Amino acid sequence: TNTPTTTPTNTSTNTPTTTPNNTPTNTPTTTPSNTPANTQTPTPVITPGVTLTSTPAITSLAKMFVSIYDESGELVKTELVDLDISISSNENLTISKFSPSSQLEGGFVTIYLNNTAVAVWDCTNQQNNLVENGVYQIVVQLLDSTSEELWFSKNVFVSPWRGITGISFAARPNLSMNDEQISFYLTSSNKILFSNFKIEIFDVAGEVIQTLPINSSGEAVWNLDNSLQQQVSSGIYLVVLTGMNSLGLKITKVIKVGVLK
């Protein structure tokens, strides 16, 4: 019997194969910019002086305030001066030496601004009386219309009353022995009124034990007694002469005397 024989057929099935696509996607990349921003920082201009600007702060006509102080810091006098000049922050203030007047008393000091005389102090106080001899501080304030200001300060020695050096005060004897009274003599090369003076005698404790008037000849006598008319004991005593001249200027002289019993 013819039995049919089945021969297997090796037929391959064409199964499509997917090949991966390795093409990169073009994704745009942002590159950071390192370019600095154009930021402007203002640079301050510093000029030595009163302000921080490159141009003078004071350019208009100004006023000048002058204040005079004594050695204790007390205000003696103040003046206001109108300046018919323009000023800047680099001003040069100078003060002259004391110039005595041609008279017996008085004198003046001149204040210069940039070598120009702008004020004169006649060595008087606010009451127009001559000040005492000594060192005075002159403080100058320059002020313009915009309220900007400059300050200057200088010291100057003045001696408006030369009569101080012409006064002599002495005791004879300056050592009393055996209850000998002591006479005091006030003399001056200038005309003064002796009744404006007095003598005070102090003990070693600083207490005033006696006050003596001065006669018209400039003399006074101490009988070695105190204000209670009691005789003083042996020791050293301080004798202080005080008074004023015709212009109200205070004068003080101090000497020592001894008493030996």
Backbone as JSON, one array per atom type, in Angstrom:
{
  "sequence": "TNTPTTTPTNTSTNTPTTTPNNTPTNTPTTTPSNTPANTQTPTPVITPGVTLTSTPAITSLAKMFVSIYDESGELVKTELVDLDISISSNENLTISKFSPSSQLEGGFVTIYLNNTAVAVWDCTNQQNNLVENGVYQIVVQLLDSTSEELWFSKNVFVSPWRGITGISFAARPNLSMNDEQISFYLTSSNKILFSNFKIEIFDVAGEVIQTLPINSSGEAVWNLDNSLQQQVSSGIYLVVLTGMNSLGLKITKVIKVGVLK",
  "N": [[0.88, -1.19, 0.0], [0.51, 2.01, -0.94], [1.65, 4.31, 1.14], [1.35, 7.59, 1.83], [4.09, 9.76, 2.34], [4.89, 12.3, 4.54], [6.79, 15.06, 4.13], [8.54, 17.2, 6.13], [8.48, 20.73, 5.92], [10.94, 23.13, 5.91], [10.31, 26.0, 6.36], [11.08, 29.27, 6.88], [9.78, 31.76, 9.01], [9.24, 35.06, 8.21], [9.9, 37.26, 10.44], [9.62, 40.52, 11.26], [12.37, 42.49, 12.29], [13.08, 44.86, 14.67], [15.24, 47.55, 14.5], [17.06, 49.36, 16.77], [17.04, 52.89, 16.89], [19.74, 54.86, 17.08], [20.16, 57.53, 16.82], [21.05, 60.68, 18.12], [18.99, 62.94, 19.85], [18.63, 66.31, 19.02], [18.9, 68.36, 21.42], [18.69, 71.62, 22.5], [21.24, 73.23, 24.3], [21.65, 75.49, 26.96], [24.15, 77.79, 27.31], [25.77, 79.19, 30.05], [26.25, 82.69, 30.45], [29.15, 84.43, 31.14], [29.62, 87.1, 31.19], [30.23, 90.09, 32.86], [27.85, 92.28, 34.47], [27.33, 95.64, 33.56], [27.76, 97.51, 35.9], [27.77, 100.6, 37.49], [29.7, 102.03, 39.95], [29.6, 104.72, 42.13], [32.34, 106.83, 42.83], [33.46, 108.36, 45.72], [34.5, 111.74, 46.08], [36.97, 113.12, 47.94], [37.86, 115.92, 49.63], [40.26, 117.53, 51.59], [39.27, 119.3, 54.49], [36.32, 121.03, 55.35], [34.12, 119.92, 53.98], [32.94, 117.18, 51.87], [33.28, 117.47, 49.14], [34.47, 118.22, 45.86], [34.7, 120.82, 45.27], [35.0, 124.11, 46.7], [33.04, 124.63, 49.6], [32.14, 126.98, 50.65], [31.36, 129.83, 49.14], [30.25, 132.28, 49.03], [29.61, 135.66, 50.18], [30.48, 136.31, 53.58], [29.89, 136.06, 57.17], [31.65, 136.91, 60.14], [32.23, 135.68, 63.3], [33.68, 136.68, 66.24], [35.08, 135.55, 69.17], [36.29, 136.1, 72.43], [38.2, 134.59, 74.92], [39.21, 134.23, 78.34], [41.98, 132.97, 80.4], [40.74, 131.24, 82.16], [38.68, 130.25, 80.74], [36.42, 131.79, 80.56], [34.02, 133.75, 78.82], [34.98, 136.72, 77.4], [34.55, 138.72, 75.49], [32.54, 139.27, 72.57], [32.21, 139.6, 69.05], [30.65, 140.65, 65.99], [31.4, 140.49, 62.62], [30.99, 141.72, 59.39], [31.98, 140.36, 56.36], [33.28, 141.53, 53.4], [34.1, 139.84, 51.37], [34.75, 136.88, 49.43], [34.96, 133.54, 50.6], [36.7, 130.41, 51.1], [37.09, 126.86, 51.8], [39.71, 126.62, 52.5], [40.99, 128.55, 54.14], [43.3, 130.96, 55.58], [44.06, 131.88, 58.69], [45.49, 134.36, 60.67], [46.98, 135.93, 63.54], [48.06, 138.95, 64.83], [50.87, 139.99, 66.87], [50.55, 141.48, 70.15], [50.07, 144.93, 70.12], [51.14, 147.72, 71.73], [49.45, 150.74, 72.72], [50.02, 154.24, 71.97], [49.51, 155.63, 74.19], [49.47, 155.55, 77.85], [48.06, 153.31, 78.65], [46.36, 150.44, 77.19], [46.0, 149.01, 73.85], [46.21, 146.81, 70.96], [45.12, 143.99, 68.94], [45.44, 142.5, 65.82], [43.42, 140.78, 63.48], [43.92, 138.64, 60.82], [42.79, 137.52, 57.64], [43.74, 135.44, 55.22], [45.97, 137.12, 54.82], [44.77, 139.58, 54.84], [43.6, 142.27, 56.7], [40.91, 141.9, 58.83], [39.63, 142.32, 61.21], [39.91, 143.98, 64.4], [40.95, 143.69, 67.69], [40.58, 145.57, 70.54], [41.51, 144.96, 73.03], [39.6, 145.1, 75.07], [36.84, 144.29, 77.27], [33.4, 143.07, 77.23], [32.15, 145.18, 78.4], [33.6, 147.26, 77.58], [35.89, 147.81, 79.04], [39.39, 147.72, 79.74], [41.05, 144.61, 79.52], [42.71, 142.32, 81.8], [46.29, 141.84, 81.95], [47.56, 139.04, 80.16], [47.11, 135.67, 78.77], [45.01, 135.12, 76.05], [42.35, 133.43, 74.38], [41.44, 133.48, 71.06], [38.66, 132.9, 69.24], [37.42, 132.2, 66.11], [34.66, 132.17, 64.03], [33.61, 131.44, 60.84], [30.95, 132.06, 58.72], [28.74, 131.33, 56.12], [26.14, 132.22, 53.69], [24.79, 129.85, 53.24], [24.83, 128.52, 55.55], [27.08, 126.99, 55.97], [30.12, 126.44, 57.76], [33.27, 127.49, 59.15], [35.91, 127.01, 61.5], [38.31, 128.62, 63.59], [41.06, 128.89, 65.87], [43.13, 130.67, 68.03], [45.83, 131.53, 70.26], [46.86, 134.37, 72.16], [49.07, 136.66, 73.71], [48.46, 139.47, 75.72], [49.12, 142.75, 76.97], [47.68, 145.17, 78.06], [47.72, 147.04, 80.09], [50.33, 148.59, 81.15], [50.98, 149.66, 83.55], [50.94, 147.83, 85.63], [53.42, 146.64, 85.95], [54.73, 148.8, 86.91], [54.13, 149.21, 89.55], [55.0, 149.16, 92.94], [55.28, 147.36, 95.95], [56.0, 147.24, 99.29], [57.39, 146.24, 102.5], [58.5, 147.59, 105.58], [60.02, 147.29, 108.62], [60.64, 144.01, 107.13], [60.77, 142.01, 108.89], [59.66, 141.95, 112.03], [60.81, 142.78, 115.22], [60.74, 142.65, 118.76], [58.22, 143.87, 119.11], [58.08, 145.86, 117.17], [56.42, 148.05, 114.99], [55.11, 147.52, 111.68], [55.53, 149.05, 108.58], [53.86, 149.69, 105.49], [54.4, 150.3, 102.03], [53.18, 151.71, 99.11], [53.97, 152.33, 95.87], [54.01, 153.91, 92.63], [54.84, 154.21, 89.2], [53.04, 155.31, 87.59], [50.06, 157.33, 87.51], [47.86, 156.66, 90.08], [44.93, 155.98, 92.09], [45.19, 155.87, 95.42], [43.28, 155.33, 97.33], [41.7, 153.39, 96.26], [42.74, 150.98, 96.96], [43.5, 148.27, 99.23], [44.81, 146.59, 102.15], [45.22, 143.29, 103.19], [45.86, 141.06, 105.85], [47.02, 137.83, 106.36], [47.03, 134.87, 108.37], [48.98, 131.83, 109.02], [47.11, 129.88, 108.73], [45.5, 130.75, 106.77], [43.54, 132.56, 107.39], [41.97, 135.76, 107.48], [43.31, 138.2, 109.39], [43.58, 140.88, 109.8], [42.68, 144.04, 108.37], [43.85, 146.73, 106.5], [43.65, 150.2, 105.78], [44.83, 152.34, 103.12], [46.63, 155.32, 103.05], [46.52, 158.62, 101.49], [49.07, 158.96, 100.61], [49.96, 156.53, 99.94], [50.61, 154.75, 101.98], [50.57, 152.5, 104.81], [50.12, 151.33, 108.18], [50.93, 148.73, 110.37], [50.17, 147.63, 113.52], [50.79, 145.23, 114.59], [48.54, 143.91, 115.48], [45.39, 142.12, 115.62], [42.06, 141.99, 114.12], [40.54, 142.19, 116.37], [41.9, 143.79, 117.99], [43.93, 142.55, 119.35], [47.21, 141.53, 120.22], [49.3, 139.9, 117.88], [50.84, 136.64, 117.59], [54.21, 135.31, 117.37], [55.46, 134.59, 114.11], [54.97, 133.81, 110.56], [53.48, 135.96, 108.22], [51.1, 136.57, 105.65], [50.8, 139.16, 103.38], [48.49, 140.85, 101.51], [47.94, 142.94, 98.84], [45.34, 144.58, 97.27], [43.45, 146.09, 94.63], [42.07, 148.52, 92.3], [42.63, 150.04, 89.12], [42.08, 153.18, 87.38], [40.56, 152.36, 85.24], [39.19, 150.2, 86.08], [40.64, 147.87, 86.25], [41.81, 145.04, 87.89], [44.28, 144.79, 90.44], [46.83, 142.98, 92.04], [49.08, 142.37, 94.64], [51.51, 140.51, 96.46], [53.19, 139.95, 99.49], [55.48, 138.76, 102.07], [55.73, 138.89, 105.64], [57.51, 138.81, 108.77], [57.05, 138.11, 112.24], [58.63, 138.39, 115.28], [58.79, 137.67, 118.56]],
  "CA": [[0.0, 0.0, 0.0], [1.36, 3.24, -1.02], [1.31, 5.29, 2.23], [2.07, 8.86, 1.53], [5.04, 10.22, 3.39], [4.88, 13.81, 4.65], [8.15, 15.62, 4.37], [8.42, 18.55, 6.77], [9.05, 21.87, 5.14], [11.64, 24.1, 6.79], [10.07, 27.38, 5.85], [11.25, 30.25, 8.0], [8.79, 32.88, 9.06], [9.96, 36.36, 8.21], [9.43, 38.16, 11.53], [10.41, 41.79, 11.16], [13.21, 42.84, 13.47], [13.18, 46.34, 14.85], [16.6, 48.0, 14.84], [16.97, 50.63, 17.56], [17.6, 54.1, 16.27], [20.65, 55.52, 18.03], [20.44, 58.93, 16.43], [20.75, 61.56, 19.29], [18.05, 64.06, 19.67], [19.34, 67.6, 19.16], [18.28, 69.21, 22.45], [19.54, 72.82, 22.67], [21.79, 73.44, 25.65], [21.91, 76.92, 27.24], [25.48, 78.02, 27.92], [25.71, 80.42, 30.9], [27.11, 83.8, 30.02], [29.96, 84.96, 32.25], [29.92, 88.51, 30.95], [29.73, 90.86, 34.02], [26.94, 93.38, 34.18], [28.01, 96.94, 33.55], [27.22, 98.27, 37.04], [28.65, 101.72, 37.81], [29.75, 102.37, 41.38], [30.13, 106.08, 42.24], [33.53, 106.98, 43.67], [33.37, 109.66, 46.41], [35.65, 112.64, 45.97], [37.21, 113.65, 49.29], [38.77, 117.05, 49.68], [40.49, 117.9, 53.0], [38.58, 120.52, 54.88], [35.06, 120.88, 56.05], [33.13, 119.17, 53.22], [33.4, 116.04, 51.09], [33.08, 117.78, 47.74], [35.7, 118.63, 45.21], [34.71, 122.27, 45.12], [34.83, 124.76, 48.0], [31.65, 124.68, 50.01], [31.77, 128.34, 50.97], [31.76, 130.66, 48.0], [29.52, 133.53, 49.06], [30.04, 136.59, 51.2], [30.3, 135.63, 54.86], [29.96, 136.79, 58.43], [32.67, 136.38, 61.03], [31.97, 135.86, 64.72], [34.92, 136.64, 67.01], [34.85, 135.39, 70.61], [37.52, 136.2, 73.2], [38.1, 133.87, 76.18], [40.39, 134.37, 79.18], [42.66, 131.71, 80.72], [39.83, 130.36, 82.89], [37.64, 129.8, 79.83], [35.27, 132.68, 80.6], [33.85, 134.6, 77.65], [35.3, 138.11, 77.71], [33.93, 139.61, 74.52], [32.17, 138.67, 71.28], [31.98, 140.61, 68.02], [30.17, 140.19, 64.69], [32.02, 141.26, 61.55], [30.55, 141.39, 58.03], [33.11, 140.28, 55.44], [32.96, 141.87, 52.02], [34.96, 139.0, 50.53], [34.34, 135.48, 49.31], [35.89, 132.67, 51.3], [36.64, 128.99, 50.76], [37.39, 125.98, 52.93], [41.15, 126.6, 52.74], [41.35, 129.89, 54.58], [44.47, 131.08, 56.45], [43.82, 132.89, 59.72], [46.65, 134.71, 61.49], [46.73, 136.98, 64.52], [49.29, 139.68, 65.08], [51.27, 140.16, 68.26], [49.96, 142.64, 70.82], [50.71, 146.22, 69.84], [50.73, 148.71, 72.73], [49.06, 152.04, 72.2], [50.97, 155.31, 72.29], [49.17, 156.14, 75.52], [49.99, 154.75, 78.95], [47.31, 152.06, 78.72], [45.67, 150.03, 75.97], [46.71, 148.32, 72.78], [45.29, 146.11, 70.07], [45.54, 142.79, 68.23], [44.8, 142.49, 64.52], [43.1, 139.46, 62.94], [44.08, 138.62, 59.37], [42.27, 136.39, 56.88], [44.48, 135.41, 53.95], [46.84, 138.31, 54.81], [43.96, 140.8, 54.79], [43.08, 142.63, 58.02], [39.45, 141.85, 58.82], [39.1, 142.71, 62.52], [40.88, 144.45, 65.39], [40.49, 143.63, 69.09], [41.23, 146.65, 71.28], [41.84, 144.45, 74.38], [38.57, 145.45, 76.03], [35.81, 143.28, 77.46], [32.09, 143.43, 76.7], [31.79, 146.47, 79.0], [34.58, 148.21, 77.03], [37.0, 148.05, 79.96], [40.58, 146.97, 79.38], [41.21, 143.32, 80.19], [43.97, 142.17, 82.51], [47.38, 141.23, 81.19], [47.53, 137.58, 80.19], [46.92, 134.95, 77.51], [43.6, 135.03, 75.67], [42.05, 132.6, 73.22], [40.57, 134.13, 70.09], [37.95, 131.89, 68.45], [36.78, 132.83, 64.96], [33.72, 131.34, 63.27], [33.22, 131.99, 59.54], [29.64, 131.51, 58.38], [28.23, 131.89, 54.87], [24.68, 132.28, 53.57], [24.23, 128.5, 53.21], [25.05, 127.99, 56.9], [28.34, 126.28, 56.09], [30.95, 127.19, 58.68], [34.66, 127.13, 59.42], [36.34, 127.44, 62.83], [39.72, 128.83, 63.84], [41.34, 129.25, 67.26], [44.52, 131.07, 68.26], [46.13, 132.15, 71.55], [47.69, 135.56, 72.06], [49.35, 137.33, 74.99], [48.27, 140.92, 75.67], [49.43, 143.5, 78.21], [47.17, 146.53, 77.79], [47.98, 147.99, 81.18], [51.72, 148.46, 81.55], [51.15, 150.18, 84.91], [51.1, 146.74, 86.6], [54.84, 146.45, 86.2], [55.26, 150.01, 87.53], [53.68, 149.31, 90.93], [55.87, 148.52, 93.92], [54.67, 147.19, 97.27], [57.07, 146.76, 100.16], [57.2, 146.35, 103.95], [59.71, 147.96, 106.31], [60.88, 146.16, 108.26], [59.87, 142.81, 106.79], [60.83, 141.16, 110.08], [59.45, 142.78, 113.22], [61.35, 142.24, 116.47], [60.46, 143.47, 119.95], [56.95, 144.61, 118.91], [58.24, 146.99, 116.26], [55.35, 148.08, 114.0], [55.54, 147.34, 110.29], [54.94, 150.01, 107.65], [53.74, 149.23, 104.11], [54.53, 151.41, 101.09], [52.73, 151.46, 97.75], [54.43, 153.36, 94.95], [53.71, 153.61, 91.23], [55.38, 155.13, 88.21], [51.87, 155.88, 86.92], [49.12, 157.95, 88.43], [46.78, 155.8, 90.54], [44.21, 156.48, 93.26], [45.53, 154.92, 96.48], [42.09, 154.96, 98.11], [41.1, 152.21, 95.62], [43.51, 149.82, 97.38], [43.46, 147.87, 100.63], [45.78, 145.56, 102.55], [44.71, 142.24, 104.07], [46.94, 140.26, 106.43], [46.57, 136.46, 106.59], [47.92, 134.01, 109.16], [49.41, 130.62, 108.32], [45.92, 129.06, 108.49], [44.75, 131.34, 105.67], [42.48, 133.42, 107.9], [42.25, 137.2, 107.49], [43.35, 138.65, 110.79], [43.55, 142.34, 109.86], [42.54, 144.78, 107.12], [44.4, 148.06, 106.69], [43.45, 151.16, 104.69], [46.03, 153.01, 102.62], [46.4, 156.76, 103.01], [46.7, 159.27, 100.19], [50.48, 158.88, 100.23], [50.26, 155.14, 99.59], [51.23, 154.11, 103.13], [49.74, 151.89, 105.85], [50.92, 150.9, 109.32], [50.37, 147.61, 111.14], [50.65, 147.63, 114.9], [50.92, 143.82, 114.98], [47.32, 143.47, 116.14], [44.37, 141.56, 114.74], [40.85, 142.8, 114.02], [40.0, 142.33, 117.73], [42.9, 144.63, 118.66], [44.81, 141.71, 120.16], [48.53, 141.36, 119.64], [49.49, 138.6, 117.23], [51.98, 135.87, 118.06], [55.33, 135.19, 116.44], [55.15, 133.75, 112.96], [55.03, 134.38, 109.22], [52.17, 136.45, 107.81], [50.98, 136.9, 104.24], [50.19, 140.48, 103.21], [47.95, 140.92, 100.15], [47.47, 144.25, 98.4], [44.39, 144.49, 96.15], [42.85, 147.36, 94.25], [41.74, 148.69, 90.89], [43.06, 151.3, 88.52], [40.99, 154.06, 86.97], [39.75, 151.68, 84.24], [38.56, 149.04, 86.68], [41.51, 146.7, 86.14], [42.2, 144.56, 89.22], [45.71, 144.67, 90.69], [47.12, 142.21, 93.25], [50.48, 142.19, 95.01], [51.6, 139.69, 97.66], [54.5, 139.87, 100.13], [55.47, 138.09, 103.37], [56.43, 139.56, 106.74], [57.68, 137.96, 109.94], [56.94, 138.7, 113.58], [59.41, 137.65, 116.26], [58.63, 138.28, 119.9]],
  "C": [[0.88, 1.19, 0.0], [0.86, 4.23, 0.02], [2.07, 6.56, 1.99], [2.92, 9.28, 2.7], [5.07, 11.72, 3.39], [6.27, 14.29, 4.99], [8.01, 17.01, 4.98], [9.11, 19.61, 5.94], [9.64, 22.87, 6.13], [11.48, 25.51, 6.23], [10.15, 28.34, 7.02], [10.21, 31.36, 7.89], [9.55, 34.18, 9.14], [9.32, 37.3, 9.27], [10.26, 39.44, 11.5], [11.14, 42.08, 12.45], [13.35, 44.35, 13.55], [14.57, 46.71, 15.29], [16.52, 49.33, 15.6], [17.68, 51.77, 16.85], [18.44, 54.84, 17.31], [20.98, 56.95, 17.65], [20.08, 59.87, 17.59], [19.8, 62.67, 18.92], [18.79, 65.36, 19.91], [18.56, 68.5, 20.12], [19.17, 70.42, 22.68], [19.96, 72.98, 24.13], [22.12, 74.92, 25.83], [23.25, 77.07, 27.94], [25.44, 79.3, 28.75], [26.7, 81.47, 30.42], [27.83, 84.37, 31.23], [30.34, 86.42, 32.04], [29.37, 89.34, 32.09], [28.83, 91.99, 33.58], [27.68, 94.69, 34.32], [27.4, 97.82, 34.63], [28.21, 99.37, 37.41], [28.55, 102.05, 39.29], [30.34, 103.77, 41.52], [31.31, 106.11, 43.2], [33.48, 108.33, 44.36], [34.66, 110.45, 46.22], [35.82, 113.32, 47.31], [38.25, 114.76, 49.21], [39.0, 117.41, 51.14], [39.81, 119.21, 53.31], [37.28, 120.18, 55.55], [34.1, 119.96, 55.32], [33.77, 118.02, 52.47], [33.14, 116.27, 49.61], [34.38, 118.29, 47.16], [35.78, 120.12, 44.97], [34.5, 122.9, 46.48], [33.36, 124.89, 48.34], [31.19, 126.11, 50.26], [32.26, 129.25, 49.85], [31.07, 132.02, 48.02], [30.1, 134.45, 50.12], [29.64, 136.04, 52.56], [30.27, 136.61, 56.01], [31.02, 136.12, 59.3], [32.31, 136.72, 62.47], [33.3, 135.68, 65.46], [34.58, 136.58, 68.49], [36.19, 135.36, 71.32], [37.3, 135.52, 74.55], [39.38, 134.1, 77.0], [40.95, 133.0, 79.55], [41.79, 130.74, 81.5], [38.7, 129.85, 82.02], [36.39, 130.67, 79.83], [35.23, 133.56, 79.35], [34.04, 136.05, 78.05], [34.57, 139.06, 76.77], [33.57, 138.83, 73.27], [31.83, 139.79, 70.31], [31.46, 139.92, 66.75], [30.74, 141.1, 63.61], [31.46, 140.78, 60.21], [31.75, 141.45, 57.1], [32.66, 140.56, 54.02], [33.89, 141.12, 51.07], [34.34, 137.62, 50.43], [35.4, 134.61, 49.95], [35.7, 131.23, 50.85], [37.02, 128.18, 51.99], [38.88, 125.93, 53.25], [41.65, 127.98, 53.16], [42.55, 129.85, 55.54], [44.24, 132.22, 57.41], [45.09, 133.12, 60.51], [46.28, 135.86, 62.4], [48.05, 137.64, 64.85], [49.66, 139.61, 66.56], [50.59, 141.4, 68.83], [50.77, 143.88, 70.49], [50.25, 147.24, 70.86], [50.37, 150.03, 72.08], [50.13, 153.08, 72.57], [50.69, 155.93, 73.64], [49.72, 155.2, 76.59], [49.34, 153.37, 79.0], [46.7, 151.74, 77.37], [46.59, 149.38, 74.96], [45.71, 147.56, 71.93], [45.97, 144.89, 69.46], [44.76, 142.75, 66.92], [44.61, 141.05, 64.02], [43.15, 139.54, 61.42], [43.45, 137.36, 58.77], [42.9, 136.44, 55.5], [45.27, 136.71, 53.74], [46.08, 139.62, 54.65], [43.39, 141.07, 56.18], [41.56, 142.69, 57.97], [38.84, 142.27, 60.15], [40.24, 143.14, 63.42], [40.24, 144.34, 66.77], [41.29, 144.66, 69.88], [41.52, 146.28, 72.74], [40.87, 144.93, 75.45], [37.59, 144.29, 76.16], [34.48, 143.79, 76.93], [31.61, 144.78, 77.24], [32.74, 147.58, 78.55], [35.62, 148.65, 78.04], [38.19, 147.21, 79.54], [40.67, 145.68, 80.18], [42.55, 143.3, 80.93], [45.04, 141.61, 81.58], [47.29, 139.72, 81.27], [47.34, 136.99, 78.8], [45.42, 134.81, 77.26], [43.45, 134.17, 74.43], [41.07, 133.33, 72.32], [39.98, 133.05, 69.19], [37.18, 132.6, 67.35], [35.9, 131.8, 64.25], [33.35, 132.07, 61.98], [31.95, 131.29, 59.08], [29.14, 132.16, 57.09], [26.72, 131.78, 54.81], [24.03, 130.92, 53.52], [24.42, 127.77, 54.53], [26.24, 127.04, 57.0], [29.26, 127.1, 56.99], [32.35, 126.61, 58.8], [35.04, 127.72, 60.76], [37.85, 127.6, 62.88], [39.9, 129.22, 65.3], [42.82, 129.55, 67.41], [44.64, 131.67, 69.66], [47.05, 133.34, 71.35], [47.87, 136.16, 73.45], [49.2, 138.84, 74.8], [48.63, 141.53, 77.01], [48.99, 144.95, 78.03], [47.46, 147.54, 78.89], [49.4, 147.8, 81.67], [51.97, 148.97, 82.96], [51.35, 149.1, 85.95], [52.58, 146.56, 86.94], [55.46, 147.66, 86.88], [54.86, 150.19, 88.97], [54.62, 148.54, 91.84], [55.17, 148.49, 95.27], [55.7, 146.56, 98.19], [56.71, 146.98, 101.62], [58.54, 146.7, 104.6], [59.36, 148.07, 107.79], [60.02, 144.97, 107.82], [59.97, 141.74, 107.86], [60.76, 142.06, 111.29], [60.0, 142.06, 114.44], [61.04, 143.21, 117.6], [59.27, 144.4, 119.73], [57.09, 145.85, 118.04], [57.15, 146.94, 115.19], [55.93, 147.99, 112.59], [54.79, 148.33, 109.41], [54.95, 149.43, 106.24], [53.72, 150.45, 103.19], [54.11, 150.95, 99.69], [53.18, 152.62, 96.88], [54.13, 152.93, 93.51], [54.34, 154.66, 90.34], [54.26, 155.8, 87.42], [50.92, 156.46, 87.96], [48.01, 156.98, 88.8], [46.15, 156.43, 91.78], [44.39, 155.48, 94.39], [44.31, 154.49, 97.29], [41.35, 153.78, 97.49], [41.77, 150.92, 96.05], [43.29, 149.54, 98.87], [44.49, 146.78, 100.87], [45.08, 144.59, 103.49], [45.88, 141.39, 104.55], [46.37, 138.9, 106.82], [47.57, 135.74, 107.5], [48.23, 132.74, 108.39], [48.22, 129.68, 108.03], [45.08, 129.61, 107.35], [43.6, 132.22, 106.11], [42.92, 134.88, 107.85], [42.19, 137.67, 108.93], [43.27, 140.17, 110.91], [43.42, 142.93, 108.46], [42.97, 146.22, 107.37], [44.05, 148.96, 105.51], [44.79, 151.78, 104.3], [45.73, 154.5, 102.51], [46.72, 157.34, 101.64], [48.14, 159.26, 99.71], [50.89, 157.47, 99.85], [50.91, 154.38, 100.72], [50.18, 153.54, 104.07], [50.64, 151.37, 106.95], [50.19, 149.77, 110.04], [51.02, 147.59, 112.51], [50.75, 146.22, 115.48], [49.7, 143.32, 115.76], [46.38, 142.85, 115.12], [43.13, 142.44, 114.74], [40.17, 143.0, 115.38], [40.92, 143.16, 118.61], [43.73, 143.84, 119.67], [46.14, 141.54, 119.45], [48.69, 139.95, 119.06], [50.74, 137.93, 117.8], [53.09, 135.85, 117.01], [54.94, 134.27, 115.28], [55.32, 134.5, 111.65], [53.61, 134.75, 108.8], [52.22, 136.86, 106.33], [50.22, 138.21, 104.11], [49.78, 140.63, 101.75], [47.41, 142.32, 99.89], [46.53, 144.03, 97.21], [43.8, 145.86, 95.88], [42.55, 147.38, 92.77], [42.27, 150.03, 90.39], [41.85, 152.08, 88.04], [40.07, 153.42, 85.93], [39.06, 150.44, 84.79], [39.37, 147.77, 86.58], [42.01, 146.3, 87.52], [43.72, 144.37, 89.31], [45.91, 143.94, 92.01], [48.63, 142.1, 93.43], [50.53, 141.43, 96.33], [53.05, 139.72, 98.19], [54.34, 139.12, 101.47], [56.23, 138.95, 104.39], [56.53, 138.56, 107.9], [57.57, 138.76, 111.23], [57.69, 137.8, 114.55], [59.35, 138.38, 117.59], [59.43, 137.54, 120.95]]
}
